[in-house]
């Protein structure tokens, strides 16, 4: 009996560790639109864009939107497409489904330049209009919107066309991006609570933290072994971040490549998530002290009574930790501003204002993880909202949920290495191997497998 029980437990453990099935690499072809701050505050978006384009044969890429914050622009998307163009002929020898460089250039759109003001939305942009246009297309498949930067263009699209909400599946690399675009996030959370969204505030860190980093799988050794010298895209990748792999936005792509994109609770390369809970918002109606606790990654709203004598002509701005700005607005009675802390720690703030009674005031508050009993109660307001697994066993250090990605590190990096090798010209033996399994059927360029072969 004991032996049988041990066998059953061993089998269950093996199944739990088994590689996830499904996803684009298994034949599904999801529609994808990326909103990125590439060239802005986070340079690893360039690496994730290289990764995305190398899988463009198994994804239906419909949009590449340059979104805030920071100086990132559409031209930075085009830089990566230019490298793709130099490798395009080699990539086509592996799959004729790689889109042409000009087709990709046509999908690159300029989104918002600045983060949304306190309302959470502003004026339509080329990027936000493109999100609406793609979402409204007659296609039974949902549109997967992968948000790598600020969520401002998505908020604008939902404001302008709320009818698109049921068509969307959003994977938001939150954390710092949420901190910088808290007003847009707050608008979506309050006004569009039924949106289907994965909010990955820390799970994404498993792409470059933890997992098997021995030998060629280290953050530097992988780049040296598998990116450097591998075509224009590989060389571009290797020249970023001093030759160190980060790719913090790539879990959103990995989620579509391997796993069950319809069910975030299932394992996959992009992580495994739990339903969000209520109570993540904190409202403070006075300047806080270090003893005041708010939820890390939650939204903290400061609603300070307006000092006597302050008018609408007196502007007020807040700076958190000396680097993250927030605009304060007042309705004649209250001064309001928002912040989303990306780390569990003590945060400081300083107010600058034309009103003497406010200018120079400072305060502190403490961001902490949510209590376990709160996380066990599924939200009654957000039925389709998913978030990092708070189970300590799923964390990489302080990063909740990150092991749900890092456990697949060797598997997804091995597959990425194969993709990078496609950028190199084929040798004669490579062509012979290809010819044994494929033949080219017609002038349209469709590649059909021979019997027993694959594509």
C-alpha positions in Angstrom: 0.0 0.0 0.0 2.8 2.4 0.9 4.7 1.5 -2.3 1.5 2.2 -4.4 1.0 5.5 -2.6 4.6 6.5 -3.3 4.2 5.6 -6.9 1.0 7.7 -7.2 2.7 10.6 -5.5 5.7 10.4 -7.8 3.5 10.3 -10.9 1.6 13.3 -9.6 4.8 15.2 -9.1 6.0 14.3 -12.6 2.8 15.5 -14.1 3.0 18.7 -12.1 6.5 19.3 -13.6 5.5 18.4 -17.1 5.9 21.0 -19.8 2.7 22.8 -20.6 1.0 22.0 -23.9 -1.1 24.3 -26.2 -0.3 27.8 -27.4 1.0 29.2 -30.6 3.8 26.6 -30.8 1.2 23.9 -30.8 -0.6 25.3 -33.8 -2.9 27.9 -32.4 -2.3 31.3 -34.0 -3.4 34.2 -31.7 -4.0 37.8 -32.8 -1.5 40.1 -31.0 -1.2 43.8 -30.5 1.8 45.1 -28.5 1.8 48.4 -26.6 5.4 49.2 -25.7 7.5 52.0 -24.2 10.5 50.8 -26.3 13.2 53.4 -26.3 11.7 54.9 -23.2 12.2 54.3 -19.5 13.0 50.6 -19.9 15.5 49.5 -22.6 14.8 45.8 -22.3 11.7 46.4 -24.5 14.2 46.3 -27.4 15.2 42.7 -26.4 11.5 41.7 -26.1 10.8 43.2 -29.5 13.5 41.0 -31.1 12.0 38.0 -29.3 8.5 38.9 -30.6 9.6 39.3 -34.2 11.4 35.9 -34.2 8.0 34.3 -33.4 6.1 36.4 -36.0 5.5 33.3 -38.1 3.3 31.7 -35.3 1.5 34.9 -34.2 -0.8 37.2 -36.1 0.8 40.5 -35.2 -1.8 43.3 -35.8 -0.3 46.3 -34.1 2.9 47.6 -32.6 2.1 50.8 -30.6 4.6 53.1 -29.0 3.1 54.1 -25.6 4.4 56.2 -22.7 6.1 56.9 -20.4 9.4 58.4 -21.4 11.0 59.3 -24.7 10.2 56.1 -26.6 8.7 56.6 -30.1 7.5 54.7 -33.1 11.0 55.1 -34.6 12.4 52.8 -32.0 10.0 50.0 -33.1 11.2 50.6 -36.6 14.8 50.2 -35.6 14.1 46.6 -34.6 12.1 46.0 -37.8 15.1 47.3 -39.8 17.3 44.6 -38.2 14.5 42.0 -38.9 14.6 43.2 -42.6 18.3 42.3 -42.8 17.5 38.7 -41.6 14.2 38.4 -43.4 15.6 36.2 -46.3 17.1 33.8 -43.8 14.0 33.6 -41.7 11.9 32.8 -44.7 13.9 29.7 -45.4 12.5 28.4 -42.1 8.9 29.6 -42.5 7.1 31.5 -45.3 4.7 32.8 -42.7 7.1 35.5 -41.5 5.5 38.8 -42.4 7.4 41.2 -44.7 9.3 44.1 -43.1 7.0 46.5 -44.9 3.9 44.8 -43.5 5.3 45.1 -40.0 6.3 48.8 -40.5 2.7 49.5 -41.5 1.6 48.1 -38.1 3.8 50.4 -36.1 1.8 53.3 -34.6 2.5 56.3 -32.4 0.5 56.3 -29.2 0.4 58.7 -26.3 3.5 60.8 -25.7 2.8 61.5 -22.0 1.1 59.5 -19.2 -2.5 60.2 -18.7 -3.6 63.0 -16.4 -5.7 62.3 -13.3 -8.9 61.5 -15.4 -7.1 58.5 -16.8 -7.7 59.4 -20.4 -7.2 62.4 -22.7 -7.4 62.6 -26.5 -7.3 59.8 -29.0 -4.0 58.9 -30.5 -3.0 57.0 -33.6 -2.2 54.0 -31.3 -5.5 54.1 -29.4 -7.5 54.4 -32.6 -5.6 51.4 -34.0 -6.4 49.3 -30.9 -10.1 50.1 -31.5 -9.9 49.3 -35.2 -8.2 46.0 -34.6 -10.6 45.0 -31.8 -13.6 45.7 -34.0 -12.4 43.5 -36.9 -14.7 40.6 -37.8 -12.6 37.7 -36.4 -13.8 35.1 -34.0 -10.5 35.1 -32.1 -10.0 37.6 -29.3 -7.3 40.3 -29.6 -4.5 39.8 -27.2 -3.1 43.2 -26.1 0.3 42.9 -24.6 1.1 46.0 -22.6 4.9 46.4 -22.0 4.8 50.0 -20.9 2.1 52.5 -19.8 -1.5 51.3 -20.1 -2.6 54.8 -21.3 -3.4 53.9 -24.9 -5.5 51.0 -23.9 -7.4 53.2 -21.4 -8.0 55.7 -24.1 -9.3 53.0 -26.5 -11.7 51.7 -23.8 -12.9 55.2 -23.1 -13.6 56.0 -26.8 -15.0 52.5 -27.7 -16.2 50.6 -24.6 -17.9 48.1 -27.0 -14.4 46.5 -27.7 -14.0 45.3 -24.1 -15.4 41.7 -24.7 -13.0 41.2 -27.6 -9.9 41.9 -25.6 -7.5 39.7 -23.6 -4.9 41.9 -21.9 -1.5 40.9 -20.4 -0.2 43.9 -18.5 3.5 43.9 -17.4 2.6 46.0 -14.3 4.9 46.8 -11.4 6.9 49.8 -12.5 4.7 50.4 -15.6 1.7 50.6 -13.3 3.5 53.0 -11.1 4.1 55.4 -14.0 0.6 55.0 -15.5 -1.4 54.8 -12.4 -4.1 57.2 -13.6 -4.9 55.2 -16.7 -4.8 51.9 -14.7 -7.1 53.4 -12.1 -9.6 54.5 -14.8 -9.7 51.0 -16.3 -10.0 49.3 -12.9 -12.9 51.5 -11.8 -14.8 52.1 -15.1 -14.2 48.8 -16.9 -14.1 46.2 -14.1 -15.2 43.3 -16.4 -12.1 43.5 -18.6 -10.2 40.2 -19.1 -6.7 41.1 -17.9 -3.6 39.5 -16.4 -1.8 42.0 -14.1 1.7 40.7 -13.8 3.4 42.9 -11.3 6.2 40.6 -10.4 5.7 37.2 -12.1 7.5 38.6 -15.2 10.7 38.7 -13.3 11.0 35.0 -13.6 12.2 35.4 -17.2 15.5 36.7 -15.9 15.6 35.8 -12.2 15.9 32.3 -10.9 15.6 29.0 -12.8 18.5 27.2 -14.4 21.2 29.7 -15.0 24.1 27.2 -15.3 26.4 27.3 -18.3 24.9 28.6 -21.5 21.6 29.5 -19.7 23.0 32.4 -17.7 21.9 35.9 -18.4 25.3 36.8 -19.9 26.4 33.4 -21.2 23.2 32.9 -23.2 23.6 36.2 -25.0 27.3 35.4 -25.8 26.4 31.8 -27.0 23.1 32.3 -28.8 22.6 36.0 -29.8 26.1 37.4 -30.6 26.9 36.5 -34.2 23.4 35.4 -35.1 22.4 37.8 -37.8 21.3 41.4 -37.5 18.7 40.7 -34.8 21.1 38.6 -32.7 23.8 41.3 -33.0 21.2 44.0 -32.1 20.1 41.9 -29.1 23.7 41.3 -27.9 24.5 45.0 -28.0 21.8 45.8 -25.5 22.2 46.1 -21.7 25.9 45.3 -21.9 25.2 41.9 -23.3 22.9 40.8 -20.5 19.6 39.1 -21.0 16.6 40.7 -19.3 13.6 40.6 -21.7 11.2 41.6 -18.9 8.2 41.9 -21.2 8.7 38.6 -23.0 6.5 36.6 -20.5 3.5 38.2 -22.2 4.6 36.6 -25.5 5.6 33.3 -23.8 2.1 33.1 -22.3 0.8 32.8 -25.9 3.5 30.5 -27.1 3.2 27.6 -24.6 0.3 27.0 -22.2 -3.4 27.6 -22.2 -4.0 31.3 -23.0 -7.7 30.8 -22.2 -7.0 29.9 -18.6 -4.4 31.9 -16.6 -4.6 29.5 -13.7 -2.9 26.8 -15.8 1.0 26.6 -16.1 2.8 28.1 -19.1 5.8 30.0 -20.1 4.2 33.3 -19.2 3.3 32.2 -15.7 0.4 31.0 -13.7 -2.0 33.4 -12.0 -4.8 33.6 -9.4 -8.0 35.6 -9.4 -7.6 39.1 -8.0 -9.0 40.1 -4.7 -10.8 43.2 -3.4 -9.5 45.7 -1.0 -6.4 46.7 -2.9 -7.2 50.4 -2.9 -6.3 52.6 0.0 -7.6 56.2 0.5 -5.8 58.5 2.9 -7.4 61.8 3.9 -4.4 63.3 5.5 -0.7 63.4 5.0 0.5 59.9 6.0 3.1 58.7 8.4 5.5 55.8 8.2 3.0 53.8 10.3 0.3 54.0 7.5 0.3 50.8 5.5 -0.9 50.4 1.9 -0.9 47.4 -0.4 2.2 47.0 -2.6 1.1 47.3 -6.3 -2.3 48.6 -5.1 -3.6 52.1 -5.8 -3.2 54.6 -3.0 -5.3 57.7 -3.3 -4.5 60.8 -1.3 -7.5 63.0 -0.6 -6.3 65.9 1.4 -8.6 68.6 2.7 -7.9 71.8 0.8 -6.1 74.3 3.0 -7.9 77.6 3.6 -7.0 80.1 1.0 -5.9 77.7 -1.7 -7.6 78.3 -5.0 -7.6 76.6 -8.4 -4.9 79.0 -9.5 -2.5 77.3 -7.1 -1.0 74.2 -8.8 0.4 71.3 -6.7 2.7 68.5 -7.7 4.0 65.6 -5.7 7.3 63.7 -6.2 7.5 60.2 -4.8 11.0 59.0 -3.7 12.4 62.0 -5.5 11.7 60.6 -9.0 8.1 59.6 -9.7 5.8 62.7 -10.2 2.1 63.0 -9.7 -0.3 65.8 -10.5 -2.7 66.9 -7.8 -6.2 68.2 -8.7 -8.8 69.8 -6.5 -12.5 70.1 -6.7 -12.8 73.1 -4.4 -12.7 71.0 -1.2 -10.2 68.2 -1.7 -6.7 67.9 -3.1 -6.4 64.4 -4.8 -3.5 62.5 -6.3 -2.6 58.8 -6.8 0.3 56.5 -6.6 1.0 52.7 -7.0 4.0 51.5 -5.0 6.1 48.9 -6.9 8.1 47.8 -3.9 7.3 46.7 -0.4 9.2 49.4 1.5 8.9 52.9 3.1 8.1 55.5 0.5 8.6 59.3 0.8 6.7 62.1 -0.9 7.3 65.8 -1.2 4.7 68.5 -2.3 5.7 71.5 -4.4 3.0 74.2 -4.9 2.5 77.8 -5.6 0.5 77.8 -2.3 2.8 78.6 0.5 1.0 76.5 3.0 1.6 73.3 1.0 5.0 73.9 -0.7 7.7 71.8 0.8 5.6 69.5 2.9 6.9 65.9 3.2 5.5 62.6 4.4 6.2 58.9 4.4 4.1 55.7 4.2 4.8 52.0 4.0 3.9 49.5 1.3 3.4 46.0 2.4 2.2 42.7 0.9 -1.5 42.0 1.3 -2.7 39.8 4.2 -3.1 36.2 3.2 -6.8 36.1 4.2 -7.6 38.9 1.8 -6.0 37.1 -1.2 -8.1 34.0 -0.7 -11.3 35.9 -1.4 -12.0 36.3 -5.1 -13.1 39.8 -6.2 -16.8 40.4 -6.5 -16.1 43.3 -8.8 -13.5 42.1 -11.2 -14.6 38.6 -12.4 -12.0 38.3 -15.2 -9.0 39.9 -13.5 -5.9 37.8 -12.7 -2.8 38.6 -10.7 0.5 37.2 -9.3 0.2 34.1 -7.2 0.9 35.2 -3.6 1.9 31.7 -2.4 5.4 32.1 -0.9 6.4 28.8 -2.6 5.9 30.5 -6.0 8.1 33.5 -5.2 11.7 34.1 -6.4 12.9 36.0 -3.4 10.6 39.0 -3.0 9.0 38.5 -6.4 5.6 36.9 -6.0 4.7 34.3 -8.7 8.1 34.5 -10.5 8.8 30.8 -10.1 5.8 30.1 -12.3 8.0 31.5 -15.1 11.5 30.7 -14.0 10.7 27.0 -13.8 10.6 26.9 -17.6 13.7 28.9 -18.1 15.8 26.3 -20.0 12.8 25.3 -22.1 11.9 28.8 -23.3 15.5 29.9 -23.7 16.3 26.8 -25.7 13.5 27.5 -28.0 14.5 31.2 -28.3 18.1 30.0 -29.1 16.7 28.0 -32.0 14.8 31.1 -33.2 18.0 33.2 -33.1 19.8 30.6 -35.1 17.3 31.2 -37.9 18.9 34.6 -38.5 22.0 32.9 -39.9 22.3 31.8 -43.5 21.6 28.1 -44.0 24.4 25.8 -44.9 24.2 23.1 -47.7 23.4 20.4 -45.1 20.6 22.6 -43.7 19.0 22.9 -47.1 19.3 19.2 -47.7 17.5 18.5 -44.4 14.8 21.0 -45.3 14.3 19.6 -48.7 13.6 16.2 -47.3 10.6 17.4 -45.4 9.1 20.3 -47.4 8.3 21.2 -50.9 7.1 24.6 -52.2 3.6 24.2 -53.6 2.8 27.3 -55.6 3.8 30.8 -56.5 2.0 32.2 -53.5 4.7 30.6 -51.4 2.8 28.2 -49.3 5.0 25.6 -47.7 3.3 22.2 -47.5 4.8 19.3 -45.6 5.4 16.0 -47.3 3.7 13.0 -45.8 5.3 12.3 -42.5 7.0 15.7 -42.5 6.4 18.9 -40.5 6.5 22.7 -41.1 
